[in-house]
Amino acid sequence: MKLRLSQIFPLILMFALALATLWLDRLVQLPPVPGKDKLRHDPDFIVERFTVTQMRATGHPESSLSAPRMLHYPDDESTILEHPRFLQLPLDRPAVEIVGKRGIVGKDGDLVRVEGEVRMTRAADGEHAAMVIETSALDIEPNSKIARSDEEVVITEGANQLRGVGMVVNGESREFELKSRVQGTIQVKKRP
């Protein structure tokens, strides 16, 4: 039995097409490069109307951190907060609120950086007017209740105003320190 070229040609063509299809399939489905996904900075989850509250042993809230939107990034374990609000609620003193345009929570949660039109407000009490501290960036250490800034800071309490560059605020003692280029206007109360 003799095979003619006209009978063999379709078989050769089908075999060549099958090989080309296998080659293209292998080319398209290359194995993933190890660690390539770690180079991407995409959120793995997004939370709307985020709030976390730290409670005292008595059941009363001690502090809270909230934001309209939170994004978590797995590549560096960072968390971004849009328009964060940090609230410290001492039992025996006025509350302190810190707000800004953006917040960045570190990998371990022990440092929160607030950026963009940062405003720290201590509510008024019977003896003192409300105190407002404004800066462009503030680092908060929630566990030690310390807040720091290396940027220009403006502190206003009633008619008193201080300006400086760099600041440390101790949330426990309510003391603050301006680091450099300090200027201010302090209104002295007249004695009767």
Secondary structure by P-SEA (a helix, b strand, c coil): cccccccaaaaaaaaaaaaaaaaaaaaaacccccccccccccccccccbbbbbbbcccccccccccccbbbbbccccbbbbcbbbbbbbbccbbbbbbbccbbbbcccccbbbbccbbbbbbbbcccccbbbbbccbbbbcccccbbbbccbbbbbcccbbbbbccccccccccbbbbcccccbbbbbbbcc
